[in-house]
Amino acid sequence: MSQPTRFDRIYEQVYESSVTDPLEQHRHLCQVLKTEQERHEFWRYQRKLADEQDMRIRAAPTTRQELINTIDTSKLSSPDVYSRLIDHLDSSYCPWLPIGTDPARKIMYRLKPDPFSLLPHRRDPPNTDRELVAQTLLGVNENVQPRYPRSRRQANYSEESTRSAESDDSSPGFEFFQLGTLEYCRNYEGERSKYLDSQDWQDTGFAVVARLGRGGHRDAICVVADFFPMDPETGERNPIKEGDRWGRPPHPEGAQFSCATIGRRLADMGFNKVLNWENCIKRPVELVWLVRAANQQLLRSTVA
């Protein structure tokens, strides 16, 4: 194993675990890297990665219009494109984007950038010989429900995927690139309000995604329900276990769906547009990892 690969794994083991206490993390690092020289090389490598990430962020789009153009026109399945875009969406200064309002113009919606707002139902990566793409890109299997008690599963849909190899994409579903969370606030006062940033924005329980066409470009803008919401007290992301708590948008009252199309492109959206939920999937769906085939096409992985 090369030293950079070893350091990457050590970083994940120490700093991306459930242990968040800095002192405990340092003790763990000292147990793994026993000499001062090793620890010095480890942190020098981490600084190098941080400098490279900073350079990618500086080269990424900086204004709302540039961000919209990048998402609407770029080949989002390309590693060169999505690595830069992920860094930008994950940065603290990436601008939020206006999405629309309810028909009565009492609620407004925005996209808060977050390239990791959704999780696949199977947390561990699939065992595959194909290239696994970044987790920002996921797939929807429409004909497979996540694991639920039998009393809450719809008839004629399997409990889980039972295929032994990657999907050939003949099954209903789609691939997407995560853009961020869909937030809303009430008491809409118009898009020119001076206080938009300080409004009481709340999570809708949906993520905004760019659905990908076969060429890897944006095909539509959709929302997908978050089946692993974050616990505000613990920071843990646990699956929703109650059958009626997922996919409830602020409008209209009583609506429930796991996926819906909200537009063709981000450039057509804004606070002067009414947000409509179209092509709704009104049952739970399975979110899966994506792999890259030899022809560079992205495939939904249904490997157990």
Rosetta blueprint (number, residue, H / E / L):
1 M L
2 S L
3 Q H
4 P H
5 T H
6 R H
7 F H
8 D H
9 R H
10 I H
11 Y H
12 E H
13 Q H
14 V H
15 Y H
16 E L
17 S L
18 S L
19 V L
20 T L
21 D L
22 P H
23 L H
24 E H
25 Q H
26 H H
27 R H
28 H H
29 L H
30 C H
31 Q H
32 V H
33 L L
34 K L
35 T L
36 E H
37 Q H
38 E H
39 R H
40 H H
41 E H
42 F H
43 W H
44 R H
45 Y H
46 Q H
47 R H
48 K H
49 L H
50 A H
51 D H
52 E H
53 Q H
54 D H
55 M H
56 R H
57 I H
58 R H
59 A L
60 A L
61 P L
62 T L
63 T L
64 R H
65 Q H
66 E H
67 L H
68 I H
69 N H
70 T H
71 I H
72 D H
73 T H
74 S L
75 K E
76 L L
77 S L
78 S L
79 P H
80 D H
81 V H
82 Y H
83 S H
84 R H
85 L H
86 I H
87 D H
88 H H
89 L H
90 D L
91 S L
92 S L
93 Y L
94 C L
95 P L
96 W L
97 L E
98 P E
99 I E
100 G E
101 T E
102 D L
103 P L
104 A L
105 R L
106 K L
107 I E
108 M E
109 Y E
110 R E
111 L E
112 K E
113 P E
114 D L
115 P L
116 F L
117 S L
118 L L
119 L L
120 P L
121 H L
122 R L
123 R L
124 D L
125 P L
126 P L
127 N L
128 T L
129 D L
130 R L
131 E E
132 L E
133 V L
134 A L
135 Q L
136 T L
137 L E
138 L E
139 G E
140 V E
141 N E
142 E L
143 N L
144 V E
145 Q L
146 P L
147 R L
148 Y L
149 P L
150 R H
151 S H
152 R H
153 R L
154 Q L
155 A L
156 N L
157 Y L
158 S E
159 E L
160 E L
161 S L
162 T L
163 R L
164 S L
165 A L
166 E L
167 S L
168 D L
169 D L
170 S L
171 S L
172 P L
173 G E
174 F E
175 E E
176 F E
177 F E
178 Q E
179 L E
180 G E
181 T E
182 L E
183 E E
184 Y E
185 C E
186 R E
187 N L
188 Y L
189 E L
190 G L
191 E L
192 R L
193 S L
194 K L
195 Y L
196 L L
197 D L
198 S L
199 Q L
200 D L
201 W L
202 Q E
203 D E
204 T E
205 G E
206 F E
207 A E
208 V E
209 V E
210 A E
211 R E
212 L E
213 G L
214 R L
215 G L
216 G L
217 H E
218 R E
219 D E
220 A E
221 I E
222 C E
223 V E
224 V E
225 A E
226 D L
227 F L
228 F L
229 P L
230 M E
231 D L
232 P L
233 E L
234 T L
235 G L
236 E L
237 R E
238 N L
239 P L
240 I L
241 K L
242 E L
243 G L
244 D L
245 R L
246 W L
247 G L
248 R L
249 P L
250 P L
251 H L
252 P L
253 E L
254 G L
255 A L
256 Q L
257 F L
258 S L
259 C E
260 A E
261 T E
262 I E
263 G E
264 R L
265 R L
266 L H
267 A H
268 D H
269 M L
270 G L
271 F L
272 N L
273 K L
274 V E
275 L L
276 N L
277 W L
278 E E
279 N E
280 C E
281 I E
282 K L
283 R L
284 P L
285 V L
286 E E
287 L E
288 V E
289 W E
290 L E
291 V E
292 R E
293 A L
294 A L
295 N L
296 Q L
297 Q L
298 L E
299 L E
300 R E
301 S L
302 T L
303 V L
304 A L
